[in-house]
């Protein structure tokens, strides 16, 4: 029983660690927005995710949400990354659909899930909570005032002013004064402003939140109109150049190989034609008419034999013991079946074809 308890505790601790690691990304939870209006959602991430791509996703479940926009994109949904401040913002303009949305940093690892956090946006014509101005600026040492409006349904709900960076909420302190008129409006006044006071806040009534940005003495982190661009490192440029050069070399090698193969095929084809043309050897056989010796007997006439030796030079495979020699014997004959040699033709051509 004790063993099972230890195993169960280990599983619970492991699950808790995984959940806590996944939720290192932080954003708001329930945001009310006027239909057709605009809102900017801040998303805070840890320093280790500065180089990772950031994106905005829509869907009830993380596993099936649809990516709406990546960081530094322009459109009705604009995502701007501020790596120096460890945050990015999502500007929705106009806002049309209620639903669950996700701030996320893409990890791109098989074993490590993306870093993300969700929020729910409620869109209505008359939102339960809103602000007169979502961006307020003041000077160092001065003060700013934010007016938050709520519906009758939230009249008796707790009203708070919270700082996004550290999630510190207050209703009253020496630097913050909150006053509720009880008729659908409460005012937040921040005095003695310092540079460190600049940043994202939200006013809340019950569980609803509306983000507000405070600037002190000019543009503050997370509100600049200029987007921070990720510079491409020299190493990335070098790798890209090597890949391009390697690709070109492969193309040249492939082209050279194709040309070489075609030339070899042409050479082999020409050689085969040459062998065919040398299969026939012509030999001149001259018959001298024996007019000066008419009284020769038949035996002596049979000795009048001309030998013609034809050697085929193409037969390289022959051995020394069996030379490739073709003998052609031409014999004068007095048989009636043989036509006499015409008196005027002194040369007869014989064609000898070697059979291999």
C-alpha positions as CSV (number, residue, x, y, z in Angstrom):
1,X,0.0,0.0,0.0
2,X,2.9,2.3,0.9
3,X,4.5,1.6,-2.5
4,X,1.4,2.5,-4.4
5,X,1.2,5.7,-2.5
6,X,4.8,6.6,-3.4
7,X,4.1,5.9,-7.1
8,X,0.9,8.0,-7.0
9,X,2.8,10.8,-5.4
10,X,5.6,10.6,-7.9
11,X,3.1,10.7,-10.8
12,X,1.3,13.7,-9.3
13,X,4.6,15.6,-8.8
14,X,5.8,14.8,-12.3
15,X,2.4,16.0,-13.8
16,X,2.6,19.2,-11.7
17,X,6.1,19.9,-12.9
18,X,5.1,19.4,-16.5
19,X,2.1,21.7,-16.2
20,X,4.2,24.3,-14.4
21,X,6.8,24.2,-17.1
22,X,4.2,24.5,-19.9
23,X,2.6,27.5,-18.2
24,X,5.7,29.7,-17.9
25,X,4.0,31.9,-20.6
26,X,1.6,34.3,-18.9
27,X,-1.2,36.5,-20.2
28,X,-4.6,37.7,-19.0
29,X,-7.5,35.3,-18.4
30,X,-10.9,36.8,-19.1
31,X,-11.0,39.9,-21.3
32,X,-14.1,41.9,-22.3
33,X,-14.1,43.8,-25.6
34,X,-16.7,45.8,-27.5
35,X,-17.7,44.3,-30.8
36,X,-15.9,46.0,-33.7
37,X,-13.5,47.7,-31.3
38,X,-9.8,46.9,-30.8
39,X,-7.7,45.4,-28.0
40,X,-4.0,44.7,-27.4
41,X,-3.2,41.6,-25.4
42,X,0.3,41.4,-23.7
43,X,2.0,38.0,-23.4
44,X,5.0,37.5,-21.1
45,X,7.5,34.8,-21.6
46,X,10.8,33.6,-20.0
47,X,14.2,34.8,-21.1
48,X,15.1,31.3,-22.5
49,X,12.4,31.7,-25.2
50,X,13.7,35.0,-26.6
51,X,14.9,33.5,-29.9
52,X,11.9,31.3,-30.4
53,X,9.1,32.2,-32.8
54,X,6.0,33.6,-31.1
55,X,2.4,33.1,-32.4
56,X,-1.3,33.7,-31.7
57,X,-3.6,30.7,-31.8
58,X,-7.4,30.3,-31.7
59,X,-9.3,27.2,-30.5
60,X,-10.9,25.7,-27.4
61,X,-8.1,23.0,-27.1
62,X,-4.4,23.7,-27.5
63,X,-3.9,20.5,-29.4
64,X,-6.4,21.6,-32.1
65,X,-6.1,25.4,-32.2
66,X,-5.4,27.2,-35.5
67,X,-2.5,29.5,-35.8
68,X,-3.8,33.0,-36.6
69,X,-0.5,35.0,-36.9
70,X,3.2,34.7,-36.1
71,X,5.3,37.5,-34.6
72,X,6.1,40.5,-36.7
73,X,3.1,39.9,-39.0
74,X,0.8,42.6,-40.2
75,X,-2.9,42.4,-40.7
76,X,-6.2,42.4,-38.7
77,X,-4.2,40.4,-36.1
78,X,-0.8,41.9,-35.5
79,X,1.8,40.1,-33.3
80,X,4.8,42.1,-32.2
81,X,7.8,40.6,-30.3
82,X,9.9,42.6,-27.8
83,X,12.7,40.2,-26.9
84,X,14.5,42.8,-24.7
85,X,11.4,43.0,-22.5
86,X,10.6,39.3,-22.7
87,X,7.1,39.8,-24.0
88,X,5.1,40.1,-27.2
89,X,1.8,41.8,-27.9
90,X,-1.2,40.8,-30.0
91,X,-3.3,43.6,-31.4
92,X,-6.8,42.6,-32.6
93,X,-8.5,45.2,-34.8
94,X,-11.3,44.8,-35.3
95,X,-12.5,42.2,-32.7
96,X,-15.4,40.1,-33.9
97,X,-15.4,36.7,-32.3
98,X,-15.6,35.5,-28.7
99,X,-13.5,32.4,-27.9
100,X,-10.4,30.9,-26.4
101,X,-7.1,32.2,-27.7
102,X,-3.5,31.2,-26.9
103,X,-0.2,33.1,-26.6
104,X,2.6,30.7,-27.5
105,X,6.3,30.4,-28.1
106,X,7.3,27.7,-30.6
107,X,9.9,25.3,-29.2
108,X,10.1,22.9,-32.1
109,X,11.3,20.0,-30.1
110,X,9.9,16.5,-30.1
111,X,10.3,16.1,-26.4
112,X,9.6,19.6,-25.2
113,X,6.1,21.1,-25.8
114,X,5.6,24.6,-26.9
115,X,5.3,27.2,-24.2
116,X,1.8,28.6,-24.1
117,X,-1.0,30.2,-22.0
118,X,-4.7,30.7,-22.8
119,X,-7.2,33.5,-22.3
120,X,-10.9,33.9,-23.1
121,X,-12.2,36.9,-25.0
122,X,-15.8,37.9,-24.6
123,X,-17.1,40.1,-27.4
124,X,-20.4,42.0,-27.0
125,X,-22.0,45.2,-28.1
126,X,-22.1,46.5,-24.5
127,X,-19.3,44.8,-22.7
128,X,-19.5,44.3,-18.9
129,X,-16.2,46.0,-18.4
130,X,-14.3,48.6,-20.6
131,X,-12.0,51.6,-20.3
132,X,-12.2,55.1,-21.6
133,X,-8.6,55.0,-22.9
134,X,-6.4,51.9,-23.2
135,X,-3.2,53.9,-23.6
136,X,-2.3,56.6,-21.2
137,X,0.9,58.6,-20.9
138,X,2.4,60.9,-18.2
139,X,5.6,62.5,-17.3
140,X,8.1,61.4,-14.7
141,X,7.1,62.7,-11.3
142,X,3.6,63.4,-12.5
143,X,0.3,61.5,-12.4
144,X,-2.1,59.7,-14.8
145,X,-5.8,58.7,-14.4
146,X,-7.5,55.7,-15.9
147,X,-11.3,55.5,-16.0
148,X,-12.9,52.0,-16.0
149,X,-16.5,51.4,-16.8
150,X,-18.6,48.4,-15.6
151,X,-22.2,47.2,-16.1
152,X,-24.9,47.0,-13.4
153,X,-24.2,43.2,-13.1
154,X,-20.7,44.0,-11.8
155,X,-21.7,46.8,-9.5
156,X,-21.0,44.8,-6.3
157,X,-17.9,43.0,-7.7
158,X,-14.5,43.7,-6.4
159,X,-12.6,46.4,-8.3
160,X,-8.8,46.2,-8.7
161,X,-5.9,47.7,-10.5
162,X,-3.1,45.2,-11.3
163,X,0.3,45.3,-12.8
164,X,0.9,42.7,-15.5
165,X,4.7,42.3,-15.0
166,X,4.4,40.9,-11.4
167,X,0.7,40.3,-11.1
168,X,0.5,42.7,-8.1
169,X,-3.1,43.9,-7.6
170,X,-4.2,46.7,-5.3
171,X,-7.2,48.8,-4.5
172,X,-5.3,51.4,-2.5
173,X,-1.7,52.4,-1.7
174,X,0.5,55.5,-1.5
175,X,1.0,55.6,-5.3
176,X,-2.3,54.3,-6.4
177,X,-5.8,55.7,-5.5
178,X,-8.9,53.8,-6.7
179,X,-12.3,55.4,-6.3
180,X,-15.7,53.8,-7.2
181,X,-18.7,56.0,-7.8
182,X,-21.1,53.1,-7.5
183,X,-22.8,54.1,-10.8
184,X,-20.9,52.1,-13.3
185,X,-17.4,53.8,-13.2
186,X,-14.3,53.7,-11.1
187,X,-11.1,55.8,-11.4
188,X,-7.5,54.8,-10.9
189,X,-5.0,57.5,-10.3
190,X,-1.3,56.8,-10.2
191,X,0.9,59.6,-8.8
192,X,4.7,60.2,-8.4
193,X,5.3,58.4,-11.7
194,X,8.7,56.8,-12.2
195,X,10.3,55.3,-15.4
196,X,9.9,51.8,-13.8
197,X,6.1,52.4,-13.6
198,X,5.8,52.2,-17.4
199,X,4.3,49.0,-18.8
200,X,1.1,47.0,-18.9
201,X,-1.7,47.0,-16.3
202,X,-5.3,45.9,-16.2
203,X,-8.4,47.1,-14.4
204,X,-10.7,44.3,-13.2
205,X,-14.2,43.9,-11.9
206,X,-14.8,40.4,-10.6
207,X,-13.1,38.0,-13.0
208,X,-13.2,40.4,-16.0
209,X,-10.1,42.2,-17.2
210,X,-9.3,45.1,-19.6
211,X,-5.6,45.8,-20.4
212,X,-4.2,49.3,-20.2
213,X,-0.8,50.6,-21.1
214,X,1.0,53.3,-19.1
215,X,3.8,55.3,-20.7
216,X,6.1,57.5,-18.7
217,X,8.2,60.2,-20.4
218,X,7.8,58.9,-24.0
219,X,7.5,55.4,-25.5
220,X,7.6,52.6,-23.1
221,X,8.5,48.9,-23.6
222,X,5.7,46.9,-25.3
223,X,4.1,49.8,-27.1
224,X,6.6,51.0,-29.6
225,X,5.3,51.5,-33.1
226,X,8.6,50.0,-34.5
227,X,8.9,46.2,-34.4
228,X,12.0,44.6,-33.2
229,X,13.5,42.5,-35.9
230,X,15.4,39.3,-35.4
231,X,18.8,39.6,-37.1
232,X,20.1,36.7,-39.1
233,X,23.4,35.6,-37.7
234,X,26.6,35.3,-39.9
235,X,26.6,31.6,-39.3
236,X,23.1,31.2,-40.8
237,X,24.3,33.2,-43.9
238,X,27.4,31.0,-44.2
239,X,25.3,27.8,-44.0
240,X,22.9,29.1,-46.6
241,X,25.8,30.0,-49.0
242,X,27.3,26.6,-48.6
243,X,24.0,24.9,-49.3
244,X,23.6,27.0,-52.5
245,X,27.1,26.2,-53.7
246,X,26.7,22.5,-53.0
247,X,23.5,22.4,-54.9
248,X,25.1,24.1,-57.9
249,X,28.0,21.7,-57.9
250,X,25.6,18.7,-57.8
251,X,23.8,20.1,-60.8
252,X,27.1,20.6,-62.7
253,X,28.2,17.0,-61.9
254,X,24.9,15.6,-63.0
255,X,25.0,17.5,-66.3
256,X,28.6,16.4,-66.9
257,X,27.7,12.8,-66.2
258,X,24.8,12.9,-68.7
259,X,27.1,14.4,-71.4
260,X,29.8,11.8,-70.8
261,X,27.3,8.9,-71.0
262,X,26.0,10.2,-74.3
263,X,29.5,10.5,-75.8
264,X,30.3,6.9,-74.7
265,X,27.2,5.6,-76.3
266,X,28.1,7.4,-79.5
267,X,31.6,6.0,-79.5
268,X,30.4,2.4,-78.9
269,X,27.8,2.8,-81.7
270,X,30.5,4.0,-84.1
271,X,32.8,1.1,-83.2
272,X,30.0,-1.5,-83.9
273,X,29.4,0.0,-87.3
274,X,33.1,-0.2,-88.1
275,X,33.2,-3.9,-87.2
276,X,30.3,-4.6,-89.5
277,X,31.9,-2.8,-92.4
278,X,35.1,-4.9,-92.1
279,X,33.4,-8.2,-92.2
280,X,34.0,-8.5,-96.0
281,X,37.6,-8.8,-97.4
282,X,38.3,-8.5,-101.1
283,X,41.1,-10.5,-102.7
284,X,42.4,-10.2,-106.2
285,X,42.9,-13.5,-108.0
286,X,44.8,-13.3,-111.3
287,X,44.6,-16.2,-113.7
288,X,47.4,-16.4,-116.2
289,X,46.2,-18.3,-119.3
290,X,48.7,-21.0,-120.0
291,X,48.9,-20.3,-123.7
292,X,52.7,-20.8,-123.7
293,X,52.4,-24.4,-122.5
294,X,49.5,-25.9,-124.5
295,X,50.9,-29.5,-124.4
296,X,50.8,-29.8,-120.6
297,X,49.2,-33.1,-119.4
298,X,46.3,-33.0,-116.9
299,X,48.6,-33.8,-113.9
300,X,50.7,-30.8,-114.7
301,X,47.6,-28.6,-115.2
302,X,46.3,-29.6,-111.7
303,X,49.5,-28.1,-110.3
304,X,48.5,-24.7,-111.7
305,X,46.8,-23.8,-108.4
306,X,46.7,-20.3,-106.9
307,X,46.5,-19.9,-103.1
308,X,45.1,-16.8,-101.6
309,X,45.5,-16.3,-97.8
310,X,43.1,-13.9,-96.1
311,X,43.7,-13.0,-92.4
312,X,40.9,-11.3,-90.5
313,X,42.6,-8.7,-88.3
314,X,39.5,-8.1,-86.1
315,X,39.7,-11.5,-84.4
316,X,41.7,-10.5,-81.4
317,X,40.4,-13.4,-79.3
318,X,42.3,-16.1,-81.3
319,X,45.2,-17.9,-79.7
320,X,48.7,-18.6,-81.0
321,X,48.0,-22.3,-81.4
322,X,44.8,-21.7,-83.5
323,X,45.5,-18.7,-85.7
324,X,42.5,-17.2,-87.4
325,X,43.4,-17.8,-91.0
326,X,41.0,-18.3,-93.9
327,X,42.3,-20.1,-97.0
328,X,40.7,-19.5,-100.4
329,X,41.6,-22.0,-103.1
330,X,40.9,-21.2,-106.7
331,X,41.3,-24.1,-109.1
332,X,41.2,-24.1,-112.9
333,X,38.8,-26.8,-114.1
334,X,37.9,-28.3,-117.4
335,X,34.7,-29.8,-116.1
336,X,31.7,-28.9,-118.2
337,X,29.8,-27.6,-115.2
338,X,32.3,-24.8,-114.9
339,X,32.0,-21.9,-117.2
340,X,35.2,-21.0,-119.0
341,X,37.0,-17.9,-118.1
342,X,36.2,-15.1,-120.6
343,X,39.2,-14.4,-122.7
344,X,39.1,-10.7,-122.1
345,X,38.7,-10.8,-118.3
346,X,42.0,-11.3,-116.7
347,X,40.9,-10.4,-113.1
348,X,38.1,-12.1,-111.1
349,X,37.0,-10.7,-107.7
350,X,36.2,-13.1,-105.0
351,X,34.4,-12.1,-101.8
352,X,35.4,-13.9,-98.7
353,X,33.4,-13.3,-95.5
354,X,34.8,-14.5,-92.2
355,X,32.3,-16.2,-90.0
356,X,32.8,-15.7,-86.3
